[in-house]
Amino acid sequence: MSSEIRQEAEFSQENSDSPQQQIVDMGSSVVTNRHGTVHCLTIVGQVEGHMQLPGSSKTTKYEHVLPLLAAIEESDEVDGLLVLLNTVGGDIEAGLAIAELIAGMEKPTVTLVLGGGHSIGIPLAVSGKATMIAPSASMTIHPVRMSGTVIAVPATYQYFDRIQERIIDFVARNSHISADRFRELMLATGDMANDVGSVVYGEQAVELGLMDRIGTLSDALHCLYDMIDRNKGKES
């Protein structure tokens, strides 16, 4: 390899590993300060499942996020994870897969809903060890919906119900809302003009027990730093 080609290859590798490129490619960044190293991950737009969405859609790709979360959990260099959410929802199984990984992490994790954490974004929002929502943010709770051809037989509706119960169970296990209350909100009528379900906003989400507290970026970071400091105190 000539020196010119080698220099180009080295530049390309350095550029792909730069913090700026990581933000562009993965929607994530890593920052180190006196508290430790925090990995910030964003879940935005629509959670993409097995089918690739159009290029005009903003998406979070589960095949990127799943190995990233596993790497964060195993890394000796990362002390905590901050997840920023502004999502309309998306693929149920992809969203639940990401949520289960975050919920299963031993490292300190804080989730912060900004703008919206709708549909399957709700399990993602409640998956952190500490969960926060901005005062102006909203969460849309509605029954499972599917696009495409639906076979109108009892087995199909039973399948919908089983999927729905998986979501309800996860949310109830990872928040302070009961399964029955969450199901009521999911099936409520009168709150949404063209749909069944409920829309809740910052303070209401906390009152219902969906989220732990109202917070902004500084609140989420302070909470994460406290968790990291306590973790380090246990290890020393």
C-alpha positions in Angstrom: 0.0 0.0 0.0 1.4 3.4 -1.0 1.9 6.0 1.7 -0.8 8.2 0.2 -3.4 5.4 0.3 -2.3 4.4 3.8 -2.7 8.0 5.0 -6.2 8.1 3.5 -7.2 4.8 5.2 -5.9 6.0 8.5 -7.8 9.3 8.2 -11.0 7.4 7.4 -10.6 5.2 10.4 -9.9 8.1 12.7 -12.9 10.0 11.3 -15.2 7.0 11.8 -14.1 6.7 15.4 -14.5 10.4 16.2 -17.1 11.5 18.8 -18.8 13.6 16.2 -19.1 10.7 13.8 -20.4 8.5 16.6 -23.2 11.0 17.2 -24.1 11.0 13.5 -24.0 7.2 13.1 -25.4 6.0 16.4 -27.1 8.9 18.1 -24.8 8.4 21.1 -21.9 10.1 22.8 -19.5 9.3 25.6 -18.3 12.0 28.1 -15.8 11.6 31.0 -15.7 14.0 34.0 -14.9 13.8 37.7 -17.9 11.5 38.4 -16.8 9.0 35.7 -17.7 8.1 32.2 -21.3 8.5 31.0 -22.7 7.0 27.7 -25.6 9.1 26.3 -27.9 7.2 23.9 -30.8 8.8 22.1 -33.9 6.9 21.0 -35.7 9.1 18.5 -38.2 8.9 15.7 -39.6 5.5 15.0 -38.2 2.3 16.5 -37.4 0.2 13.4 -38.1 -3.5 13.3 -37.2 -6.2 10.9 -38.5 -4.2 7.9 -36.4 -1.2 6.9 -38.4 2.1 7.0 -38.2 4.7 4.2 -35.1 6.9 4.2 -37.2 10.0 4.9 -38.2 8.6 8.3 -36.1 9.2 11.4 -35.5 5.8 13.0 -33.8 4.0 15.8 -32.4 0.7 14.6 -32.5 -2.1 17.1 -29.6 -3.9 15.4 -27.4 -0.9 16.3 -28.7 -0.4 19.8 -28.8 -4.0 21.1 -25.0 -4.7 20.7 -24.2 -1.2 21.9 -26.1 -1.8 25.2 -24.4 -5.1 25.7 -21.0 -3.4 25.1 -21.8 -0.6 27.6 -22.8 -3.2 30.3 -19.6 -5.1 29.8 -17.3 -2.1 29.5 -15.0 -1.3 32.4 -14.7 2.2 31.1 -18.4 3.2 31.1 -19.9 4.0 34.6 -23.5 4.9 33.6 -26.0 5.2 30.8 -28.3 8.2 30.1 -31.1 7.5 27.6 -32.8 10.4 26.0 -36.2 9.6 24.4 -38.3 11.5 21.8 -40.0 8.7 20.0 -43.4 8.0 18.4 -43.1 4.3 19.1 -42.7 1.7 16.3 -42.1 -2.0 16.2 -43.3 -3.8 19.3 -40.8 -6.6 19.6 -37.8 -4.3 18.7 -38.9 -1.8 21.3 -39.4 -4.5 24.0 -36.0 -6.0 23.2 -34.3 -2.7 23.8 -36.3 -2.0 26.9 -35.5 -5.5 28.4 -31.8 -4.9 27.8 -31.8 -1.5 29.6 -33.9 -2.9 32.4 -31.5 -5.8 32.8 -28.4 -3.7 33.1 -26.5 -3.6 36.4 -24.9 -0.3 35.6 -26.7 3.0 36.7 -29.3 3.9 34.1 -31.5 7.0 33.8 -34.1 7.6 31.1 -35.4 11.0 30.3 -38.5 11.6 28.1 -38.3 14.8 26.0 -41.0 15.8 23.6 -42.7 12.4 23.6 -42.4 8.8 24.6 -45.4 7.3 22.8 -46.7 3.8 22.3 -43.8 1.3 22.6 -41.8 4.2 23.7 -43.4 3.8 27.1 -41.7 0.5 28.0 -38.5 2.2 26.9 -39.2 5.2 29.1 -39.8 3.1 32.2 -36.8 0.7 31.7 -34.2 2.8 33.5 -33.3 2.5 37.2 -34.4 6.1 37.5 -37.0 7.6 35.1 -37.8 11.2 34.4 -40.1 13.2 32.1 -39.8 16.8 31.0 -42.8 19.0 32.1 -43.8 19.6 28.5 -43.4 16.0 27.3 -46.3 13.6 26.6 -46.9 9.9 26.5 -49.6 8.2 24.4 -51.0 4.9 25.7 -53.1 2.9 23.3 -53.9 -0.7 22.4 -51.7 -2.7 20.0 -52.3 -1.8 16.4 -51.1 -3.6 13.3 -50.9 -2.5 9.7 -51.3 -4.8 6.6 -53.6 -7.8 6.1 -55.3 -9.0 9.3 -57.0 -12.4 9.4 -60.4 -11.8 11.0 -60.5 -14.9 13.2 -60.6 -15.3 17.0 -57.0 -16.5 17.1 -55.9 -13.1 15.6 -57.5 -11.2 18.4 -56.1 -13.5 21.0 -52.7 -12.9 19.6 -53.2 -9.1 19.8 -54.3 -9.6 23.4 -51.2 -11.6 24.3 -48.9 -9.0 22.8 -50.8 -6.3 24.7 -50.4 -8.2 28.0 -46.6 -8.5 27.4 -46.4 -4.7 27.2 -48.7 -4.2 30.2 -46.7 -6.7 32.3 -43.3 -5.0 31.4 -44.6 -1.5 32.3 -46.1 -2.7 35.6 -42.9 -4.5 36.6 -40.7 -1.5 35.8 -42.8 1.4 37.1 -45.2 2.2 40.0 -48.4 1.9 38.0 -50.5 -1.2 38.4 -51.3 -3.5 35.4 -55.0 -2.8 35.8 -54.6 1.0 35.8 -52.4 0.9 32.8 -54.8 -1.3 31.0 -57.6 1.1 31.8 -55.6 4.0 30.3 -54.8 1.9 27.2 -58.5 1.1 26.5 -60.0 4.4 27.6 -62.4 6.2 25.2 -63.1 9.9 24.9 -59.5 11.2 25.4 -58.3 10.7 21.8 -60.4 12.0 18.9 -59.6 9.3 16.4 -58.4 6.4 18.6 -58.8 4.5 21.8 -56.3 5.2 24.6 -55.0 8.1 26.7 -52.5 10.9 26.4 -50.7 11.9 29.6 -48.3 14.8 30.2 -45.4 15.3 32.5 -46.9 15.8 35.9 -49.7 13.4 35.2 -47.3 10.7 34.2 -45.6 11.1 37.5 -48.9 11.1 39.5 -50.0 7.9 37.7 -46.7 6.2 38.7 -45.5 5.8 35.1 -42.4 7.9 35.6 -40.5 8.6 38.8 -40.3 12.3 38.7 -40.3 15.5 36.6 -36.9 16.4 35.4 -34.7 18.1 32.7 -31.2 17.3 31.5 -29.4 18.6 34.6 -31.7 16.7 36.9 -31.1 13.4 35.0 -27.4 13.9 35.0 -27.3 14.8 38.7 -29.3 11.6 39.4 -27.0 9.5 37.3 -23.9 11.0 39.0 -25.3 10.2 42.4 -26.0 6.6 41.3 -22.4 6.3 39.9 -20.9 7.7 43.1 -22.9 5.3 45.3 -21.8 2.4 43.0 -18.1 3.4 43.3 -18.6 3.7 47.1 -19.8 0.1 47.3 -16.9 -1.2 45.2 -14.2 0.6 47.2 
